Amino acid sequence: MEYSQAIHINPVRNLTAQVTVPGSKSYSQRALVAASLAHGQSILRHVLLSEDTARFIEALEALGVNITADGGNVVVEGVNGILSTPQKPLYLGNNGTAMRFLASIACLSRGSVVLTGEDRLCERPIQPLMDYLGQLGVRYRYVSKNGFPPVEIQADGLRGGDLKIKNTESSQYISSLLLAAPYAHAPVSITLEGGIVSRPYIDMTVQVMADFGVAVETAGSECYKIPCNLTYEGQDYAIDGDASSASYFFLAAMLSKGVVRVNNMNPQSRQGDLKLLDLFKAWGGEVLWGDNWIEVRGHDMMTGDWIIDMGDMPDMVPTAAVLAAFRHGVTEFSRVAHLRIKESNRLAALVAELGKMGIAAREEEDRLIVTGGQPRGAAIHTYNDHRIAMSFAVAGLVVPGMTIENPRCVEKSFPSFWEVFGLLGGLPDD
């Protein structure tokens, strides 16, 4: 199903549906790193194949990793920690995770490695991570603007050492360092201080490392120690379904007071975005689950004022904000400042597009405040941001007149989104 123009969404009555979502982008990218650096071959099952992961795979191949698709699986021939020097800059599109992960991984190569991408990616800061890598002996320079990609790394391995990381704006910096640390020349320890956003993603990284044979020593959730001279071992590895992608279909059930079951979902997955289901239950939804599925049933939503900490699930702020628009009461989402450096400035985007729907919303330094009411249809500008497009598309299932501009931006994380969304019945037949 191809869409290059704006998509008009039709309201749906009596929604009852089953859908299947692709593999988790977060698990896919972490598993690709571990499998690439591993000793031996890995078979990765249910890998998300999207614009983001395609850029990531291309970069890993440029670093000397042999990666092939085989009947829906991805086969990775591990290089045992020995990466090649790429012949040209590694272009990563707008994949912020790849930029941050590869900043550390590329250090295991030798010689010059340049990391670059789209204009928006080059507006997203990388200085904190490069500062940490500098403490581990890495030499680098910013090609254009200090603190931002493109960045050129003079790769010669990681020296190792002790890092203290305080009040970081991105857990990806920590995950990046952890994934490369087993191949450092000396042990690496990382101590976290102050506020850390998206901590479940760090837990996910540690889990994937363990799954590939490298156990991280932890002292609570504040200190991580990685011995040197370790190596990942190739695995036959299944990727959990993507909780972020599933959230839009759970949202559909909540808004329509319908029933939607999402298959290929592990209810025990460590994906922090599954915490959104706790919010849905608190607001009146019903959640059921089986071995490989999760189902949401929508009911009348709770009213009143709520304050919700979104620090552990920042990608769910657009989903939750659209839901809040339909709930009577004021919803304050806290710990959201870092959404300004996502694929778009998501706080500004949400304020603007909710405003088009007649919903009062405002952003403060670290908060998004939404006053729910009776949303109306609008033409939604997506800012080339997949999560803005998918969240607001769901609103069109319950209010007439919703149009989503630049619908192809969903290819970043969920290329089949419109095909799966069509199973809910909200797309025109043509």
C-alpha positions as CSV (number, residue, x, y, z in Angstrom):
1,M,0.0,0.0,0.0
2,E,1.7,3.2,-1.2
3,Y,0.9,6.7,0.1
4,S,2.7,9.7,-1.1
5,Q,0.0,12.3,-0.6
6,A,-2.0,13.2,2.5
7,I,-4.2,10.5,4.0
8,H,-7.8,11.1,5.0
9,I,-9.0,9.1,8.0
10,N,-12.6,7.9,8.4
11,P,-14.3,7.4,11.7
12,V,-15.1,3.8,12.6
13,R,-18.0,2.4,14.6
14,N,-17.9,-0.7,16.9
15,L,-14.1,-1.3,16.5
16,T,-13.0,-4.9,17.0
17,A,-9.8,-6.0,15.4
18,Q,-6.6,-8.1,15.6
19,V,-3.3,-6.8,14.2
20,T,0.3,-7.9,14.2
21,V,3.2,-5.5,14.8
22,P,6.8,-5.9,13.6
23,G,9.8,-6.5,15.8
24,S,11.0,-4.0,18.3
25,K,13.3,-1.3,16.9
26,S,15.1,-0.9,20.2
27,Y,15.8,-4.7,20.5
28,S,16.6,-4.9,16.8
29,Q,19.4,-2.3,16.9
30,R,20.9,-3.6,20.1
31,A,20.9,-7.2,18.8
32,L,22.5,-6.0,15.5
33,V,25.4,-4.5,17.4
34,A,26.0,-7.5,19.6
35,A,25.7,-9.9,16.7
36,S,28.1,-7.8,14.6
37,L,30.7,-7.7,17.2
38,A,30.2,-11.4,18.2
39,H,32.3,-14.4,17.7
40,G,30.4,-16.6,15.3
41,Q,27.1,-16.4,13.3
42,S,23.8,-15.1,14.6
43,I,20.3,-15.6,13.3
44,L,18.1,-12.7,14.3
45,R,14.4,-13.5,14.0
46,H,11.6,-10.8,13.6
47,V,14.1,-8.0,13.1
48,L,12.4,-4.7,12.3
49,L,13.2,-3.9,8.7
50,S,12.6,-0.1,8.3
51,E,14.3,3.0,7.2
52,D,16.2,3.3,10.5
53,T,17.4,-0.3,10.6
54,A,18.4,-0.2,6.9
55,R,20.7,2.8,7.6
56,F,22.1,1.0,10.6
57,I,22.8,-2.3,8.7
58,E,24.4,-0.3,5.8
59,A,26.8,1.3,8.3
60,L,27.7,-2.0,10.0
61,E,28.3,-3.5,6.6
62,A,30.7,-0.6,5.8
63,L,32.5,-1.5,9.0
64,G,33.1,-5.0,7.6
65,V,30.2,-7.0,8.9
66,N,28.4,-9.4,6.6
67,I,24.7,-9.2,7.0
68,T,22.1,-10.9,4.8
69,A,18.3,-11.4,4.9
70,D,17.2,-15.0,4.8
71,G,13.5,-15.9,4.7
72,G,12.4,-13.1,7.0
73,N,15.4,-13.5,9.3
74,V,18.7,-11.6,9.3
75,V,21.9,-13.6,9.4
76,V,24.9,-11.8,10.8
77,E,28.5,-13.0,10.5
78,G,30.2,-11.7,13.6
79,V,33.7,-10.1,13.3
80,N,34.8,-10.9,16.8
81,G,35.3,-7.3,17.6
82,I,37.6,-6.5,14.7
83,L,36.0,-3.9,12.5
84,S,37.2,-2.6,9.1
85,T,37.8,1.1,8.2
86,P,34.9,2.4,6.1
87,Q,35.8,3.9,2.7
88,K,33.4,6.8,3.0
89,P,31.3,8.6,5.7
90,L,28.7,6.5,7.4
91,Y,25.3,8.1,6.5
92,L,22.6,7.4,9.1
93,G,19.6,9.3,7.8
94,N,17.7,10.6,10.8
95,N,18.5,7.6,13.0
96,G,19.6,9.0,16.3
97,T,20.1,5.6,18.0
98,A,22.4,4.5,15.2
99,M,24.4,7.8,15.5
100,R,24.9,7.3,19.2
101,F,25.5,3.6,19.2
102,L,28.0,3.8,16.3
103,A,29.9,6.7,17.9
104,S,31.2,4.1,20.4
105,I,31.3,1.0,18.1
106,A,33.2,2.9,15.4
107,C,36.0,3.4,17.9
108,L,36.8,-0.3,17.7
109,S,37.8,0.2,14.1
110,R,41.1,1.8,13.0
111,G,41.7,5.1,11.2
112,S,39.2,7.8,10.3
113,V,35.4,7.1,10.6
114,V,33.0,9.9,9.9
115,L,29.4,9.7,11.1
116,T,26.8,11.9,9.5
117,G,23.2,12.0,8.4
118,E,20.2,14.2,7.5
119,D,20.0,17.9,8.5
120,R,17.7,17.1,11.4
121,L,20.1,14.4,12.8
122,C,23.0,16.9,12.6
123,E,20.9,19.2,14.8
124,R,20.7,16.6,17.6
125,P,23.5,17.0,20.1
126,I,26.2,14.3,20.6
127,Q,28.7,16.3,22.7
128,P,28.0,14.5,26.0
129,L,28.7,11.1,24.5
130,M,31.8,12.3,22.7
131,D,33.1,13.8,26.0
132,Y,32.7,10.4,27.7
133,L,34.5,8.7,24.8
134,G,37.3,11.2,25.1
135,Q,37.7,10.1,28.7
136,L,38.2,6.6,27.4
137,G,41.0,7.7,25.2
138,V,39.1,8.4,21.9
139,R,40.3,11.2,19.6
140,Y,37.7,13.0,17.5
141,R,36.7,16.3,16.0
142,Y,33.4,17.9,15.0
143,V,33.3,18.5,11.2
144,S,31.0,21.5,11.2
145,K,29.5,22.6,14.5
146,N,30.9,21.9,17.9
147,G,28.8,19.3,19.8
148,F,26.9,18.1,16.8
149,P,27.3,15.6,13.9
150,P,29.0,15.2,11.6
151,V,31.8,13.9,13.8
152,E,35.1,12.4,12.7
153,I,36.6,9.7,15.0
154,Q,40.2,8.7,14.8
155,A,39.6,5.1,15.7
156,D,42.2,3.2,17.7
157,G,40.2,1.2,20.2
158,L,38.8,2.1,23.6
159,R,41.3,2.6,26.5
160,G,38.8,1.8,29.2
161,G,38.4,3.6,32.5
162,D,35.9,4.9,35.0
163,L,33.0,7.3,34.0
164,K,30.7,9.3,36.1
165,I,27.6,10.3,34.2
166,K,25.3,12.9,35.7
167,N,21.8,14.1,34.7
168,T,22.1,12.8,31.1
169,E,19.5,13.8,28.6
170,S,19.7,10.5,26.8
171,S,20.0,6.9,28.0
172,Q,21.4,6.1,24.5
173,Y,24.7,7.6,25.5
174,I,24.9,5.0,28.3
175,S,23.7,2.1,26.1
176,S,26.3,3.1,23.5
177,L,29.1,2.9,26.0
178,L,27.9,-0.3,27.5
179,L,27.6,-2.1,24.1
180,A,31.2,-1.3,23.1
181,A,32.8,-1.7,26.6
182,P,33.5,-5.5,26.4
183,Y,36.1,-4.8,23.7
184,A,38.0,-2.0,25.6
185,H,41.7,-2.5,26.5
186,A,40.9,-2.2,30.2
187,P,37.7,-2.6,32.3
188,V,35.0,0.1,32.0
189,S,32.8,1.3,34.9
190,I,29.9,3.6,34.5
191,T,28.4,5.4,37.6
192,L,25.1,7.2,37.1
193,E,24.3,10.3,39.2
194,G,21.2,12.5,39.3
195,G,18.3,12.2,36.9
196,I,18.5,9.6,34.1
197,V,15.7,9.5,31.5
198,S,14.5,6.4,29.7
199,R,16.2,4.0,32.2
200,P,14.3,0.9,30.9
201,Y,16.3,1.2,27.7
202,I,19.5,0.8,29.7
203,D,18.0,-2.4,31.3
204,M,17.2,-3.6,27.8
205,T,20.8,-3.0,26.7
206,V,22.1,-5.0,29.7
207,Q,19.7,-7.8,28.9
208,V,20.8,-8.0,25.2
209,M,24.4,-8.1,26.3
210,A,23.7,-10.9,28.6
211,D,21.7,-12.8,26.0
212,F,24.8,-12.6,23.8
213,G,27.1,-13.9,26.5
214,V,28.4,-10.7,28.2
215,A,27.3,-10.3,31.8
216,V,27.4,-6.7,33.1
217,E,28.2,-6.4,36.8
218,T,25.7,-4.1,38.4
219,A,25.4,-2.4,41.8
220,G,21.7,-1.5,42.0
221,S,20.7,0.7,39.0
222,E,23.5,3.2,39.5
223,C,26.8,1.4,38.7
224,Y,27.7,-0.8,35.8
225,K,31.1,-2.6,35.5
226,I,32.2,-4.4,32.4
227,P,35.5,-6.5,32.4
228,C,37.7,-6.2,29.4
229,N,38.7,-9.0,26.9
230,L,35.2,-10.2,26.7
231,T,33.3,-11.1,23.5
232,Y,29.7,-11.6,22.4
233,E,28.8,-15.0,21.2
234,G,26.6,-15.6,18.1
235,Q,23.0,-16.5,18.9
236,D,19.8,-17.7,17.4
237,Y,17.8,-14.7,18.7
238,A,14.1,-13.8,18.6
239,I,13.2,-10.1,18.7
240,D,10.1,-9.1,20.8
241,G,7.3,-7.2,19.0
242,D,7.6,-3.5,19.2
243,A,5.7,-1.9,22.1
244,S,6.0,1.5,20.6
245,S,4.3,0.4,17.4
246,A,1.6,-1.5,19.4
247,S,0.7,1.6,21.4
248,Y,-1.1,3.2,18.4
249,F,-3.5,0.2,18.2
250,F,-4.0,0.2,22.0
251,L,-4.8,3.9,21.7
252,A,-7.4,3.0,19.0
253,A,-9.2,0.7,21.4
254,M,-9.2,3.4,24.2
255,L,-10.5,6.2,22.0
256,S,-13.2,4.1,20.2
257,K,-14.2,2.2,23.3
258,G,-13.5,-0.9,21.2
259,V,-11.4,-4.0,21.4
260,V,-8.0,-4.4,19.7
261,R,-5.7,-7.4,20.2
262,V,-2.0,-7.0,19.1
263,N,-0.2,-10.2,18.3
264,N,3.6,-10.8,18.4
265,M,3.7,-9.1,21.7
266,N,5.5,-10.5,24.7
267,P,3.8,-9.2,27.9
268,Q,7.0,-9.9,29.8
269,S,9.2,-7.8,27.5
270,R,11.4,-5.2,29.2
271,Q,10.4,-2.5,26.8
272,G,9.6,0.6,28.9
273,D,6.8,1.7,26.6
274,L,4.6,-1.1,27.9
275,K,4.2,1.0,31.0
276,L,1.7,3.0,28.9
277,L,-0.7,0.2,29.6
278,D,-0.7,1.1,33.3
279,L,-1.8,4.6,32.4
280,F,-4.5,3.2,30.1
281,K,-5.8,1.0,33.0
282,A,-5.7,4.0,35.4
283,W,-7.9,5.9,32.9
284,G,-10.5,3.2,32.6
285,G,-9.2,0.8,30.0
286,E,-9.0,-3.0,30.4
287,V,-5.9,-4.9,29.5
288,L,-5.7,-8.6,28.8
289,W,-2.8,-10.7,27.7
290,G,-1.7,-14.2,26.6
291,D,1.7,-15.8,25.8
292,N,2.2,-13.8,22.6
293,W,-0.5,-11.1,22.6
294,I,-1.9,-8.1,24.5
295,E,-5.5,-6.9,24.2
296,V,-6.9,-3.5,25.2
297,R,-10.6,-2.8,25.7
298,G,-11.7,0.8,25.9
299,H,-14.3,2.1,28.3
300,D,-15.4,5.6,29.5
301,M,-12.3,7.4,30.7
302,M,-11.6,8.7,34.1
303,T,-11.9,12.5,34.5
304,G,-10.0,14.9,36.6
305,D,-6.5,16.3,36.8
306,W,-3.4,14.0,36.5
307,I,0.3,14.4,36.7
308,I,2.2,11.7,34.8
309,D,6.0,11.1,34.8
310,M,7.0,10.1,31.2
311,G,10.7,9.9,31.8
312,D,10.8,6.2,31.3
313,M,8.7,6.1,28.1
314,P,9.4,9.4,26.2
315,D,8.3,7.9,22.8
316,M,4.8,7.4,24.3
317,V,4.2,11.1,24.9
318,P,2.5,11.7,21.5
319,T,0.3,8.6,22.1
320,A,-0.6,9.7,25.6
321,A,-1.1,13.3,24.6
322,V,-3.6,12.4,21.9
323,L,-5.5,10.2,24.4
324,A,-5.4,13.1,27.0
325,A,-7.0,15.4,24.4
326,F,-10.2,13.3,24.6
327,R,-10.3,13.0,28.4
328,H,-12.1,15.6,30.5
329,G,-9.5,17.1,32.8
330,V,-6.0,18.6,32.7
331,T,-3.1,16.2,32.1
332,E,0.4,17.3,33.0
333,F,3.2,15.2,31.4
334,S,6.5,15.7,33.3
335,R,10.2,14.9,32.5
336,V,9.7,15.5,28.8
337,A,12.3,18.2,28.0
338,H,14.4,15.9,25.9
339,L,11.5,15.5,23.4
340,R,12.8,18.7,21.8
341,I,15.7,16.8,20.3
342,K,13.8,13.9,18.8
343,E,13.0,13.5,15.1
344,S,11.2,16.8,15.5
345,N,10.7,19.1,18.4
346,R,7.9,16.9,19.6
347,L,6.7,19.3,22.4
348,A,6.2,22.1,19.9
349,A,4.7,19.8,17.4
350,L,2.1,18.4,19.9
351,V,1.1,21.9,21.1
352,A,0.6,23.1,17.5
353,E,-1.3,20.1,16.2
354,L,-3.5,19.7,19.2
355,G,-4.3,23.4,18.9
356,K,-5.5,22.8,15.4
357,M,-7.9,20.2,16.9
358,G,-9.3,22.8,19.3
359,I,-7.4,21.4,22.3
360,A,-5.5,23.7,24.6
361,A,-1.9,22.5,25.1
362,R,1.2,24.3,26.2
363,E,4.8,23.4,26.9
364,E,7.0,24.5,29.8
365,E,10.6,23.7,30.5
366,D,10.1,20.1,31.4
367,R,6.3,19.6,31.1
368,L,3.6,19.3,28.5
369,I,0.1,20.3,29.7
370,V,-3.0,19.2,27.8
371,T,-6.5,20.3,28.7
372,G,-8.9,17.7,27.3
373,G,-12.2,18.5,25.6
374,Q,-14.0,17.8,22.4
375,P,-11.3,17.5,19.6
376,R,-12.3,18.3,16.0
377,G,-10.8,17.1,12.8
378,A,-7.7,18.9,11.3
379,A,-5.0,18.6,8.7
380,I,-2.0,17.4,10.7
381,H,1.5,18.5,9.8
382,T,3.8,15.7,10.8
383,Y,7.2,17.4,10.8
384,N,8.6,14.3,9.1
385,D,8.1,12.6,12.5
386,H,6.7,9.1,12.4
387,R,5.3,9.2,15.9
388,I,3.4,12.4,15.3
389,A,1.8,10.8,12.1
390,M,0.8,7.6,13.8
391,S,-0.6,9.1,17.0
392,F,-2.8,11.6,15.2
393,A,-3.9,9.1,12.6
394,V,-5.6,7.2,15.4
395,A,-7.6,10.3,16.4
396,G,-9.2,10.2,13.0
397,L,-11.0,6.9,14.0
398,V,-13.3,8.9,16.3
399,V,-13.5,12.4,14.9
400,P,-14.3,13.2,11.2
401,G,-12.1,15.4,9.1
402,M,-8.7,14.2,10.1
403,T,-6.0,14.3,7.5
404,I,-2.3,13.2,7.9
405,E,0.2,15.0,5.8
406,N,3.5,13.3,4.6
407,P,2.3,9.8,5.6
408,R,5.5,8.2,4.3
409,C,7.4,9.4,7.3
410,V,6.2,6.2,9.2
411,E,8.7,4.3,7.1
412,K,11.3,5.3,9.7
413,S,10.1,2.8,12.2
414,F,6.9,1.0,10.9
415,P,6.9,0.7,7.1
416,S,3.7,-1.4,7.1
417,F,1.8,1.0,9.4
418,W,-0.8,2.1,6.9
419,E,-1.5,-1.4,5.8
420,V,-1.9,-2.6,9.4
421,F,-3.9,0.5,10.3
422,G,-6.2,-0.2,7.4
423,L,-7.3,-3.4,9.2
424,L,-9.1,-1.1,11.7
425,G,-11.3,0.2,8.9
426,G,-10.4,3.9,8.9
427,L,-8.9,4.2,5.5
428,P,-10.7,5.0,2.2
429,D,-11.1,2.0,0.0
430,D,-9.1,3.5,-2.8
